[in-house]
């Protein structure tokens, strides 16, 4: 993982505007952050264990490994992915 992965995930947790943009348009938001396709897949998976593993493995995440930040960040990203998925569900006509 590149260090910008950790920086982007931290930004999602700390910046409500970035989180809102990610919730509405995750693909362009991740591309603008220069995330690799693999990093994008990790975030969109919503898998907290995989996201945390990527953060700890990331150069920028090594300092976070023993702190509460990875848990906080994973929760924020998981919520963002869940909200995006709920917004894109196909709804039947009424």
C-alpha positions, -999 to 999 in steps of 0.1 A, spaced: 0 0 0 11 35 -6 12 61 22 -15 81 5 -39 52 13 -35 59 50 -37 96 45 -69 93 25 -86 70 50 -76 94 78 -90 123 58 -123 104 55 -124 101 93 -114 137 99 -130 157 71 -168 156 68 -167 171 33 -144 144 20 -165 117 36 -197 132 21 -180 133 -13 -169 97 -9 -204 86 0 -219 103 -30 -192 95 -56 -166 70 -42 -149 62 -75 -140 98 -86 -131 107 -50 -107 77 -47 -92 84 -82 -86 121 -72 -67 108 -41 -46 88 -65 -55 54 -49 -45 23 -68 -72 0 -81 -62 -24 -53 -66 3 -26 -100 13 -41 -112 -24 -39 -101 -26 -3 -121 5 7 -152 -6 -13 -151 -41 2 -163 -26 35 -143 -55 51 -131 -39 84 -103 -66 89 -90 -61 54 -90 -23 57 -73 -24 91 -47 -48 77 -40 -24 48 -36 5 72 -12 -14 95 8 -26 64 10 9 50 41 29 56 20 56 72 0 32 92 28 16 111 27 44 137 -10 38 141 -9 1 147 -11 3 185 -35 31 187 -73 36 185 -70 53 151 -73 22 129 -105 12 147 -120 47 144 -110 50 107 -123 15 98 -157 24 114 -158 56 94 -150 39 62 -174 10 68 -202 35 74 -193 54 43 -194 22 22 -226 10 38 -243 44 32 -232 44 -5 -245 8 -10 -278 18 5 -281 48 -17 -275 27 -49 -299 -1 -42 -324 -6 -69 -358 3 -56 -390 -11 -70 -415 13 -85 -444 22 -62 
